[in-house]
């Protein structure tokens, strides 16, 4: 009971910390967004209605004053609170109200254009980033109040018509509530997922603490009870098994950080390109509106030469040639970034598959592609990977998840060796070569690097448990020992190392090829047993 209470308390602490980080990060996002919206409101008012005229006299339009003054007021409070009280609930409420106010302001500035009403839905979606459904309530209240009041008293500023309409105001409010329903559900689901992730982390911390406690107890027991050598050896083996699982979790944690970086890079330029494409679309829409105005049948007649000159001026003013040149390139870059993210996600999915627990026909080349993709952040700064994979490589009888761990250990070790070795100055990066071929009824995998090599006195111990040449804290001495166990004991294969000091190391792994006849016999036997079971059930 005490352990469960401590777990729940730790879960709540982790969840609260993550939520505060999310709230503060989103507060800063909105602070920047308010600055952008203020500038956009002033720019929109200056373009749409900069002046109001009375006869031959003109003065600044009320829309422009509203954008400057009211927009500044709406932006000032949330920006100040985002930087001085980040993460506070009052800050989120202030931002919620101000964001809804900006939607009302933009609708007013545009004269009730339908397009600006979509700013409301975008604002609610941004507010949902908090994963706190409560922030949707004040925003929705402001929107509903604004629509009902202005829709009945001043309809031209919100709907662009002179006839008051409560029904239209209620309809718009209904659509906002409809979006709130889904956004609120997503917020609740997001918090639930954060809680599950927090609970998982708390359990891992508790398991780590328990494991460390067990290690301390066992070490003391071995020192004090030397007469129980056999029992101590068994316990050491069990500890080694637990450490193997911990090493696998450590590798996965390191990979997760690297994969996050690999995904973040293309997502950044996808985001930048999307913003640029949004600007390009706005320019194209402005060009279209200019052409519509120029071709309006009610406009004063003009000579075709004048229209042609005006058309050229419009295209030059909006830099149409730049749009024609740059927009396809931006789309191509986005497609390339999306393809890179898809490749990483697919590789991680293949790598993290738990497997069936029994050997299955396995495509070794596919395992290598997945391992290289998920470990890219570990080797890309120190080496380049060259794949020399046989196209006609037969299927191996293997445990995919276990072999993935072996390949990952070999690639990471090669990258670490190259990092600590000064390669030839003409080639500032090292080379990791992975090749596959079939020989003697086995699939052969070779992982070669041009690192410093392994000294003879070290080579004889590289597969020993807990043996490592790395600095304390950088290696557990489990990677190659686990790899040896997986290859030799679980796959009836072989793993060996050939190394020349100063030139590099080649690890060779052999895995038996799937026995087609035996596999077919097993399938037939399984089919016969299934048929007999079905016949018995029918009786």
Secondary structure, 3 states (H helix, E strand, C coil): CHHHHHHHHHHHHHHHHHHHHHHHHHHHHHHHHHHHHHHHHHHHHHHHCCEEEECCEEEECHHHHHHHHHHHHHHHHHHHHHHHCCCCHHHHHHHHHHHHHHHHHHHHHCCCCHHHHHHHHHHHHHHHHHCCCHHHHHHHHHHHHHHHHHHHHCHHHCCCCCCCCHHHHHHHHHHHHHHHHHHHHHHHHHHHHHHHHHHHHHHHHHHHHHHHHHHHHHHHHHHHCCCCHHHHHHHHHHHHHHHHHHHHHHHHHHHHHHHHHHHHHHHHHHHHHHHHHHHHHHHHHHHHHHHHHHCCCCCCCCCHHHHHHHHHHHHHHCCHHHHHHHHHHHHHHHHHHHHHHHHHHHHHHHHCCCCCCCCEEECHHHHHHHHHHHCHHHHCCCEEEEEECCCCCCCEEECHHHHHHHHHHHHHHHHHHHHCCCCCCCCCCEEEEEEEEEECCEEEEEEEECCCCCCHHHHCCCCCCCCCCCCCCCCCCCHHHHHHHHHHHHHCCEEEEEEECCCEEEEEEEEEECCHHHHHHHHHHHHHHHHHHHHHHHC
